Amino acid sequence: MEIRIIKDLETGENKGYAYIEYKSEDVLGKALALNKVSLQDKVLNVSQAISDKTKRNQAENTIHINNLPFSAGKEDIRKFFKDCGEILDLKLIADEGGRSKGFGFLQFVSEEGVKKAFNLNHSMLMGRNIIIKKSERKITAVKTRTAEHRPIEPDFEISGQDKRKRKPPNRLEKAEKPKYNTSQHKE
């Protein structure tokens, strides 16, 4: 068994997750059974890592729904797409305060559900014209922001009380440095 605990490079603090490589499928199954188990006042999230990066975020039978009504809940979305096929998973994206951002992801059991859902593109849902696209990533995949996607502060004088000249940080150099450290333990 090999354990890699992920740590912050700057602080050396544990980032709260690790990778464990097991020698047999039997032991892996026992580890997966620990998902959602409480350990030292924390709930464990145990899942099988996918080693191939091209398969990791593959969006099988998943659509991206945009321009959703901010008041729409999961039940509203399920009712709207009920005739398309069996829904495997649904995620509505919300901000830190729990308010809808107006988009979400819906995964069907089969490709047939996705095809039927495309027929609802530009349909009205609770007064909003929804837009449906094939998702480029799985519902569980987290979108990462690269240096090119981060807003850079302009180099100009700010009016008002704060008249200091601000220069943008060199984010490209920062982005090239790894943000985590892997400590390896072998058993």
N, C-alpha and C positions, 0 to 999 in steps of 0.2 A: 504494500500500500504506500502511495506517495501523497503527501499533503502539501499544498501550496497556500499559505495564508497571505492574503493581499493586504499590503500596508501602504500608507501614505508616505511618499518619498521625503517630504519636508518635515513631517512631525514624527514619523515612525509608528504612528498609531494604527491599530488594526482597523481596516475599513469595513469590517462586519461581514465579510464573506471569504470563502476559501474554495479551492478545487481539490477534490480527493479522487485519486485514481486507484480503482480496485483491480485486483488480479482476476476476479471471477464474477460472472453474472449473478451468481447466487448472493454474494455479499452486496452487490449493487442493489439488488431487489430489497434486501433488508434495510439498506440505507434510505432508499426511496420511500419505504414505509414510515420513515420518521418525519415526513412532510407534515407541517402544521402542528408538530409536537412542541410543547413549551419546555424551554431549557433556560434556567437562570433568569426568569422573568422576561424572556424573549421567545417569540414564536419562530421556529425554524422553517425556512423555505428551502426544501430540498428538491432539486430537479436534475435530470440527466443533462450534462453539457453536451453540446454538439460540436465536434471538432472541426468539421468542414465549414469555414466561414461563408461559403456560397449557399449552404443549406440552412445555416443558423437562422437567418431572418426571412426565409422564404415564405411568401404569403399565399399559402395554398387555400384556395376557395374563399379568399377574404376580399371584401370591398371597403373602400374609403368613402364615407358619406359626408358631404360638406354642405354648408348652409342650412344646418338643422335649426329648428326653432330652439331658442335658449331654454324654453320651458318644457321641451320634450324630454320625457323620461325613457328608461329602458322598455317599459311596457308599451309605450306609444310606438317605439321603433319596431318592437316585435310584432305588434298588430299590423303595422304598415307593410312589413315584409312577410307576413305569415303565408301568403299564397305562393311564395317563391320556393319554399322548401324548408327542411329542418335546419334550425339555427344552432350552431355549435357554441358560439361565443359572441358576445357583444360588449364593446367598451366605448363609453361616451367620455370624451375628454373634458376635464374640468380644471379650473385654476386652483390656486392654493386655498381659496375661500370656498371651494365646492361649487362655484358657478360654472355652468356649461360654457365651453368655448365655441359651441356651434358645429362641432364635427365629431366623428367617431368611426369605429371599425366594426364590421360585422362579418363573422365567419360562418359559412354554410357547411353542412356535412358533405355536400357534393358540388361539383362544377356546374351542374344543372341549376342549382339555386342561384349561383352567380349570374348565369345567363338570363334567368328570369328577372333578377334584380335590375339588370341593365335596362330592361323595358320600362322601369319606373324612373329612369333618369329624367330630370327636369319635371317631375311630378310635384304637385303641391302637397305639403304635409304641414298641417296647422298654420296655413297662410304663408309658408315659405317654399320657394322653388328649390328642391334639393338637387344636389349634383352627386352623381355616383361614378366612381372610378375604380379600376382594379387596384388593390393595395399593393405597394411595393415591399411591404414588410408585414410580419406577423403581428397580431394584436399584442402579444407579450413583448415584442421587441421595443427597446427604447431608442428613440431617435437621438443620435449623438450630434453635437454641434462641433464643427471644425472651425479653425481659425478664420476661414473665408466667410463663414456664416455669422460670426460674431460682429455686432455693430462696433465700429471704431469711432471714438470720440474725435471730432474735428479739431484741427489746430487753429483756433481763433480766439479772440478776446470775448469774454462773456460780459454782457451788460448788467447793470444792477449793482448790488453790493459786492459781489465776488468778481473782481476784475483781474484775477490771476490768469496768466496765459497757460492753457492746458495743452499738453501734447499727448497723442495717443500712445499707449504702451505698445511695445513691440510684441504683439500677440503671436506673430508667426514663430518667433524664436521660442516663446513659451510653449506653444502647441507642439513643437517638435520634441520636447523633453517628455519622457514617460511620466504619467501622473501617479503611478503606483509601483510598488516594489513587490516582488514575489519572494517570500522566504520559503525555502524548500526543506521539508523534513521527510526523511525516509525511515520506514519501519521494516 
